[in-house]
Amino acid sequence: MATSPMPTAISIRSLHKTFGTGKAATAAVDGINIEIAPGELFFLLGPSGCGKTTLLRMIAGFIDPTGGTILFNDKNVTHAPPNTRNTGMVFQSYALWPHMSVEQNVAFGLGVRKVPRAERKRRALEALNAVQMGQYARRKPNQLSGGQQQRVALARALVIRPDVLLLDEPLSNLDAKLRNDLRTEIRRTCKTYGSDNGQPGGITTIYVTHDQKEALSMADRIAVMRAGKIVQLGSPTDLYRRPRTRFVAEFLGQTNIIPATVAGREGNSLTVTTSSGPVRAEMPPESTMPEPTPGAAVLLSIRPESLRPAPRDAPSPIRGTLAETTYLGELLHRTIELPDKTRVTIAELNPSPEALAQPLGSPVALVADPTDVVVIPTNE
């Protein structure tokens, strides 16, 4: 495979996009600042209408920003036409020409660029091999599965050797098993494309999705968006384990939100009071939360897998009564009702016969490691 040039760094500075005018104006993207490293697989994650696709299309050049700057390396491309940015894009729909073979579909963009026929063929097969579809080069798109068609669409974006690869919810039309299978394949392709003779490859990639598992399993970093703004940016581990707001905590998987009141702090250890008693949380040194004051109302975010049955000698467990059980084979979800009627869920792997047999309404005591208890302000 031919070696690609060094991957591109992307700088997005104070980017805005407003639709409409006057009182009808709506800010779809509202002051976004991002620095994306060369070769990074960067995800834009958020619910429908949060602005992630508008942001991606501004990077591609399909939408002109209202304000701000987009740089590819040191080149200002903010208002440059799409065909001058050398970006490859993969859409939700595969958009393959049904009358063309797989190879012809992949080579189409090279023909537009006046690449010689022999070179088109060589590069099309190279791109198909990169996504493990070389053996299907002569087939028509309707002879392929949905997952195979999506790989062809990815090869078509890669064949032009883009500086930046843009993916707009590329797996949303596939069933759950295919999505799982292709996550690893897409990440492998993005991180190794262009490698040659032991030299590292990779292509700077921006991937839009509303699927949390896609983002957590594939991304180097994730920007969680809401109402046109980035509410938190970090690695998958950082965002999942240390959400800064209730929105991020609840959007990135299942969590338990428990109202609490600050009782005191000693170093990085914070003690809070809940309806079932005191709970201790370990505040990381890099926490951006304002200094909590005694008596302040806060929220606790505790993931279901972080809660476990309390040993007999556990100090200050979280106490409640068993309200519901859901058996999922390898997992047992038990819902516990606290004294203030707040409900929390505990996820138990390979549940014991005793846990399965516990009757509804019986008392339950739970504990969590203080490092797994995340304190969140009530106003965010």
N, C-alpha and C positions, 0 to 999 in steps of 0.2 A: 504494500500500500504506500502511496506517495506520502511523504511527510508534509503535514500542514504547517503553515506559518505559526508563529507564537500566538497563543490564544489572546483574545481581545479583552481589555478592561473596559467596563462601562461605568460612567458617572452620570447620575441623574440628580439634578440640582433644582430645588424649588419648583418642581414641575406642577403645572396647573392645567386643568381642562374644564371649562365651563360651557354648558349647553344652554341656549336660550339667552334672553336679555332682560334687564329690568327685574321686576318682581318674579318673573317666571324663570330667572336664571337658576341653574342647578350646577353645583360643583361636583363633577364626577370624579375628578382627581384633585386633591386639595393640598398642595405644598409637599410633594414627595421628594425625599432626599435619600439616595441609595448609592453605595459604592460596591460594585460587583467585581470580584477578582477575576483575573484571566483563568479560564478553564473551570470556573465555578458552576455548579449545578444549583441554580437559585430559583426558589419557588415563591410565587405570589399566591397566597392562600386566603380565602375569605368567602362569605356567603354571596349569593346572587345579588348583583347591584352594588357591590362594594367598590367597584372601580378597577378591578384587576385586569379585565380584558381591555378596557379603555387604555390603561397604562401600557399594556403589551402592544396594542395597536399604535400608540404614539412612538414606542421604541422601533416598531417596524416601519413607521412612516405613513401608515394608512390614515391616521388622524393627526391633524396639526395642533400642537399645544397652544393653549391660550397664553401661557407664560412659562418661564423656566428654560433649562438647558439640558440637552442630552449629548454626551460625549462618548465616542468610540475611541479608546485610547485618548489621544489629545485632539482628535478631529471633532469639530462641532457638526452634528448631523441633525440638529433640532428641527430644521425646516427642509432638510434634504429629501428629494423624492425617494420612494421606496426602492426603485431599481438602482440607485447609487449607493445603497447602504451595505450591500452584499450580506443580507440576512436570508436564512432559510426558515420557512414557517410551516408548521404542521397544524392543521385545523381539526375540529371535532369530526367533520365529515372527511372521508378519505379523498374525495374529489378526483378519482382516477378515471381516465378516459376508457370507457368500456370496449371500444373498438381497437384499442392498442394493446400490445403485449405488455407484460410487466416491464421488460427491458425498455421498450419504447416509452412507457410512462415515465420511467426514471430519467431517461435521456432527454426528455422533451425540453427542459430548461437549458440544456447544453446546446440544443439546436437553435434556440432563440438567441443564444450568445455566439452563434456562428462557429462553434467548436467543430473541427473536422470530424467526419463520420467515424473513422477508425478510433480516434481519441474518445468520441462519445461512447462508443461501445465498450471500450476498455474501462472508462470511468464509471459507467452504469453498472457493469458487472462488479467492479470494485466496491461500489456503494451497496449493492445487493448482498455481496459476501459479508460486508460489515454488519448487516442485520440478519445474517444467516438465511438469506432468501435467494442465493445465487442459483440454486437448482430449479427455481420456478421462473426463470427469466423469460421463457417462451410462452408461459400460460397467460390467459386473459384474466382480468380482475375478477370476473364472475366465477372463476374456477378456484378462487381462494377463500379461506375463512376470513372472518372479520379481523382476527388478530394478524393474519398474514397480510391483509390489505393495509393495515395500519403500519406494518413494518415497511411495506413498499412506499407508503407516503413518507415515512421517515427517511428512507434511502433517497427519495426524490429531493428532499430538502438538503440532504448531506452532499449529494453529487456535485453541486455547484461550489463545494468547498467554502461554505459561508464563514464569515468572521463571527457571526452570532447566530445561534439556533433558537427559535422561538416556538413554543408548543402551547397551543390553546386547548386545554382539556382534551388531549388526544385519546384518552382511554374511556371517555364518558359513554360511548356507544357500545361498549363491550360488556359481556357478562362478568361476574365477579371472578371466576377462575381465570379467564383470559387476562383481566386486569392484573391479577396477582402474578401471572406468568410473565407479562410484558414489563412490569416495573423493573425487575432485575435486568432485563434485556436492554431497555432504554437507558438505564443508568450506565451499564457496561459500555454501550455504544458511545454515549456522550463523553465518558471519561477516558476512552481509549482511542477514539477516532483520530486518525492521522499518525498514530504511533508507528515507528518503523525502526528495525535494527536495534531494538532495545531502548530507543529514545522514547520518552514519555509523549503521549498525545493529549487529546482532550479538546473540547470546544466549549466556549462560554455559552451557557444555556439558561434561558429564562422559561420557566414552566408555570402555566396558570392552571389552578385546580381549586375545587371546593371540597375535595376528598382528603380528609385529614390523614388517613392511612397512607395514601399515595405520597403526600408530602413528607410524613415522618420516616417512611421507609426508603425514600430516594434522595432527599435534598442534602446538600452541604449546609445551606442556610435557608431559612424561611422568613418571609415578611408577611405577617398576619394583617390583613386590611379590613377596615370597617368605615363605611360612609366616606370613602375617598381618601382616607388617611391610613398610615401605618401605625398600628397600635402596639406592636412589639416585633422585634427582629432579632433572630438568633439561630443557633443550631437547633435541630429537632430535640435533642436532649434538654437544652436550656428551656425551650418553650414549654415542653411537656412537664418538666419537673419544677420549673420556677416561673409560672405565669404571673404577670404583674397585674392583671385585671380579671374580674369575673368572666368577662366575655372570652378572653383567651383561654382561661381554665376550662370553661364549658365547651368551647368550640373544638379544642384539641382533645377529644375523647371524653369519656365519662368521668365525672368527679362529684364529690360530695361537698356541698357548700353549707357551712355551719356558722350561724351568727355567734359572735363572742364579744367579750369586753376585755380590754387590756388590764391586767392586774399589776404587772411589773416587768422590769428587764434587768438582767445581769449579764453584761458582756453581750454576746450574740444570742443568748438564751432569753426568750420571751415567754412569759406565763400569761395565759388568757383564761377567762372563766366562761364556760358554756352552761347550758341549762342542765347538763348532767355532771358538772364539776369542772375542775381546772384541767387544762391541757397545756403542754409545753411545746413550743416551736423553736427551731433553730434558725435564726436569721442569718443568711449568708453575708459575708463582709461587703460584697458588691451590691447589696440590695439598694434599690432606688426608692423604696418606700420611705416617706417622711418618718422622723423619729416618733414612735408611738408614745402617747402619754397615758398614764393610768386613768382608767375610766373611759377611754375612747372606744367607740364601737368599731369593730373590724369583722371581716369574714375569714373563715378558715376554708382552704381548699385541700381536701385529702382524697387521693385516688382510691377507688375500691380495692385495688390490689395491695395498697399500703396499709389497710386495716387488717387486723388479725385478732382472733380470740385472745382475751387477756389471761395470762397465767394467774393462779390463785393469789400470788403475792405481789401482783402488779400495783404500783402506786397510782392512784387517781385514774382509773380506766374510764372510758366513755360508756355510760350505762344507758340501756334502753330495753325495749321489748321487741321480740321477733314479730314482724308484721306480715312478711311475705317471703316465699322462697321460690327460686326458679332454677331447676336442674338442667344443665346444659352438657351433660356427659362429663367432660374433663373439668368443668367449672360448676360451682354452685354459687349463685347470687342470693345472698340473704339481705332483706331490707329490714332495717332496725329503726324503730320509732323512738326518738328521744323525748324527754319530759315536756319540751316545748312544742311537740308535734312535728319537729323537723325530722325528715327521713333520710337515712344514710344507707348506702349499699356496700356490702363487703363481698369481695370476689375471692373464693377459696378454690385453689387448684387441688384436684384429686381429693374431694371432700371425704371426710371420715363417715362411717356409718352413724356415729352419734350426731354429727351435724345434720345428716339427712333425716334423721328420725326426730329431731327437736320439734316439739309442737309449737304452733303459733300462739303468741301471747306469753311465752316463757321469757324470763329475763336473760339478757345478753350483755356481756362486758367486752369491750374492744380496746385495743391499744394501737398506736402508730408510732414509728420512730420519729422523734422531733424533726429530723432532717426532711421527712416526708410531709410535714405539716406546713403549708404555705399560707402566710398571712397576707390578705388582700384588703386594700381600703374599701370602704362601703360605697364610696362615691365614684367608682370607676368600673 
